[in-house]
């Protein structure tokens, strides 16, 4: 990922999908760009054998160095993902 934002969400009542949606929404508001990638700690995929998940336009991937409850949200190609108005 070329550009991103670190997001902390430790709400135990929220699903992974809800947390990713919140992080992506904040990223869009702050940077006026659409994120397409979110890296999470492998424990975020509890009970699931997969290592990737699609949440809207955002591909969520497990990434070993990530800390629990943190989300690295951003864009693989920062320059071309501007939000249309």
VENBEL-V525091 format. One line per field, one symbol per residue. ss: DSSP state (H for helix, E for strand, L for the rest). phi: phi as a letter, one per 40 degrees, with the letter a starting at -180 (. if undefined). psi: psi as a letter, one per 30 degrees, with the letter a starting at -180 (. if undefined). Layout:
ss = ???
phi = ???
psi = ???
This chain:
ss = LLEEEEEELLLLLLLHHHHHHHHHHHHHHHHLELLLEEEELHHHHLLLLLLEEEELLEEEEELLLLLLLEEEEEELLHHHLELLL
phi = .caabcbbabcccccdccccccccccdcccbfbccbbabbcccccdgbccbbabbgcbccbcadcccdgbbbbabcbdcbbcccb
psi = kfklkkkkjgjffkleeeeeeeeeeeeeeefhlklfkkklkfffhkgkflflkkjbgkkkkkjefklkgkkjkakeiefggkkk.
